Amino acid sequence: MPKLSRWIVATRMVEILDPNTVKKILELGGNIGGGWNQIHIHVNVNSHNKETIEKLLVDQGFQVEDVDEMSHPELKHSH
C-alpha cells in the first residue's frame, strides 16, 4: 500500500480585480502577473476520509494535490 500523504492542498483562482479595472490597467500599459490571485488551503486528511474530502473540494471547484506535489504559483513563473 502506498504511503498516505497526510496533507492535501486545495487551490482555486479568485477574482481580485474586476474586469473593468484590469482593462484600464492594460490600456495604461500595465500588466497583470499570473498566479497571485490563486488561493490555497492545506487540509489534514487520513486514510478514512481523504477520498471523500478530495471529492468534496473538487465538486466545489478546487484543484486538489498532495502537499508534496504543490508549489506556490509565484515560484512557477521565472522573471
N, C-alpha and C positions, 0 to 999 in steps of 0.2 A: 504494500500500500504506500502511495507517495506521501511524503511529509506534508502536513497541513500548514499552509501559511495562515497564521492567526490574525493577520491584519489584511483587510482589503481597502482599496481606495475607490471612492465613488466620485466621478468628475462630471461636470456639466458646464457648458458655456452659458453665461448670463449677459444680458444687455446692460451695459453700464451707461453708455451714451446713447441718446435717442438718435434715430436715423437722420434727422434734420441737422443735429449738431455735428455728426460725423461728416455729412455732406459739406457743411460750411468749413470744417477743418480741412478737408481735402481741397475745396475750392481755394482756400488761402495758402495752399502749397504744403500743408502739414501732412502727416501720415499717421496711421493708427497701427501700433505694434500688435503682433499676434500673440495670443496665449495669455495675456494678462487679465482677460475677463473670464478665465476659467476658474470656477470654484471647485474645491475638493474637500472631502471629509474622510478621515480614517475611521474605520469601523472594525472593532474586535469581534471575531467570529470563532465558532468551534465546529467540530465535525458534524454536530447535530443540526446546526442552523445555517451554515454557510450557504448552501444552495438556495434555501428559501429567502435569505436576506439578499443575496445577489439578484434573484428574480424580482423581488420587491423593488429594489433600486433601479434595475433595468426597465421595469414597467413604468417607472416614474421619470424616465428619460436620462438616466445616468449611464455613463460608461463605467464599468467595474473592472478593476485589475487587482492582482495581488500586489501588496506594497512593494515587494522587491522588483516588480516589473514597471513601477511607476516612476517617472521623473517629472520634476516641476517644469511647466511649459517654457519658462524663460531660459532654461538650460538647453532646450531643444533648438533654439534659434541662435546661431552664432552671428556676431556683428562684424 
